[in-house]
Amino acid sequence: MRPVIGKLMLFNAISQITIIAVGGPAIYFYTNDATMYPAGPHFSDVFYGSVLGTVGQLCSVLALLAFGKFMKSWKYRTVYFSMTAMLVIMQLGDPIIFSRLNVRIGIPDQVFAIGSTALVAAVSMIQFMPGFLILSHLCPKNMEATMFALLASLSNYAQNVTRPIAGFISQSLGVVPRGLPGVDESEQFDNLWIVSLILIGLSATSLFFLWLIPNARMNERIMADGDDTSATSGSLFERWMRSRRGSTGEVEVESEDPKLTIEEERNPII
């Protein structure tokens, strides 16, 4: 694979693997009723699944419009760095509500959840966009489906990797709610805010790998005209094959007739 494409794929894999959601424990935290978690937010299924989801989608659309209008000439690394740093800050709303700090300072759970969801959704969308833009610039001609398949497979791989990690951290800290009716699970949520902080910290590790993506602007070409036809140009395998041919003394001979082989040129048929 072309080095610049391989580095991009590696960065996408790292950035997606390090974004780990709390998952199941958070669902129980928000939706357990007063008998299962007396101090909880007690969100209804409609509010948690529909209202917060709709807010997130609307804010994502607004962020997409803002990205196209104000940030299209930014550098890829600048967008990734600034949005990842902002996302880490915005995600701190999770440990705040998990620790019930928002209630102690007088902010209702529903108001806090809507605001936190809106901010995280907007920043996440902006962080997500450069990956597709840079991929479109680096995609070799007539290999669009292959590149999309690689990107999709990396996303699926990242999801399969992150789930066990979140489960292991939650179980290690005793955060294993089961949502059993009539059973007080308050103790299961005591360390949920710690789990959230750990996962947020992991999401910041992708900042150390920004050198893997080109330091170019999003509105400029990365590869020169005519250089976008091969997905393996300059790859390790190609360089190894060249060095091998050089060590064995083989010489590549260009021919006017592409069907004419090297052996035919060395021994022409008379």
Buried (B, 14 or more C-beta within 10 A) or exposed (E): BBEBBBBBBBBBBBBBBBBBBBBBBBBBBBBBEEEBBEEBBBBEEEBBBEBBEEBBEEBBEBBBEEBEEEBEEBBBBBBBBBBBEBBBEBBBBBBBBBBBEBBEEEBEBBEBBBBBBBBBBBBBBBBBBBBEBBBEBBBBEEBEEEBEEBBEEBEEEBEEBBBEBBBEBBEEBBBBBEBEEEEEBEEBBEBBBBBBBBBBEBBBEBBEBBEBBBEBBBEEEBBEEEEBEEBBBBBEEBEEEEEEEEEEEEEEEEEEEEEEEEEEEEEEEE
